[in-house]
């Protein structure tokens, strides 16, 4: 059927093309639902009949489109949200949003950079821009699909690879957080589509053939003044008596104030008594002792420490001091300068002291670093470095949405890693010089904890790759 005839028949109902391609649109909705917190303020640019905006369940939703018929249909179908006829190049709203969604419409704009620059007026420091767009490799197939009435006819498109989208975002004042691709079969064909979209599309060799490119970005952050920010250093400890005073002396004072919170995991070597002794010895340093009580594992200790913290920034420092406390200012500066919102330490960049890490542990850490980089579409050189930092504000967001993963992590590392990736926090890695222990013995069981790491990997695969 000629395109002119397709235009004459228009869209029979507002959701005609969504119903005709329900498999594709259901998948696309899931991508956005995965990346948008329910109850947020959301702007959808190019909203059509409002289905995607409704799918992400915003507390306040605004959709704009140039198609008056679509906007009228959206108003009738979703009266709880606000729909306006506006050109993306000249948006005028006067309010900010937590998320701005751009679903397959970016290629139709005559000046993409101008639109992105205009959208900056409707962002705040934690706004996330979520863009999906077709792979340019699919241009011929998609045009053929429009000609033969299999998909909605499109006007002229700029067929942009994700690198061009990321470059335009950078030029317009945005910082890309991550990118991803998905879906090799947009039409449902039993068994074949499941195999292509659930398996082949995930593999490095084949994912270049995927239809959907996803890019998530944030506005370029403004640096914060270190002297205005307070810091809480959480030190989980179990049988670390000989390291307590050394930790107090070596943790530097940063920002407006720095407090040290020891969380004792029922030590049997007198660690708690030693902490009490040091609190009296160093009255000018803010030191607090928390007893873990019936809680089990480092993850529980970290959460109890975070709950008691008074600082704007939260950081974990392992009591064995193998990751030197002297490196904490590097984490603090990276966060203050906006380099990241979740700062992850890496022990696998600089040469480490002999005996600091057993050979099998080193191999396992390298393997799991590569595995989680693939699983999370974020670079993680080292997932188990004890030093991790994020703001209280972002931790509260992570904790409030913890139900997505459940109470799964005895380490505490993956609760923070998975939560930060799920909430699209900017991840940055800071290398540390890993040193050998000078007191006590490790609490890590190589094989038991290795099995737990495999379980963490399976959970990440289900949630981030399989999206279930």
Secondary structure, DSSP 8 states (H G I E B T S, - for coil): --HHHHHHH--SSTTHHHHHTHHHHHHHHHHHHHHS-TT-EEEEET-TTSHHHHHTT-SEEEEEES-HHHHHHHHHH-TTSEEEE--GGG------EEEEEEES-GGG-S-HHHHHHHHGGGEEEEEEEEEEEE-GGGHHHHHHHHHTTSS----------HHHHHHHHHHTTEEEEEEEEE-S--S--TTHHHHHHHTGGGSTTTGGG-SEEEEEEEE------GGG--EEEEEEESS-GGGHHHHHHHS---SS-EEEEEEE---SSSHHHHHHHHHHHTTTSEEEEEE-TT--HHHHHHHHHHHH--SSEEEE--TT-SB-GGGHHHHHHHHHTTS-SEEEEESSSS---TTSS-HHHHHHHHHHHHHHHHHHTS--S-S--S-EEEEHHHHHHHHHTGGGT-S--SSSHHHHHHHHHHTT--EEEEE--B---SSS-----HHHHHHHHHHHHHHHIIIIIS--
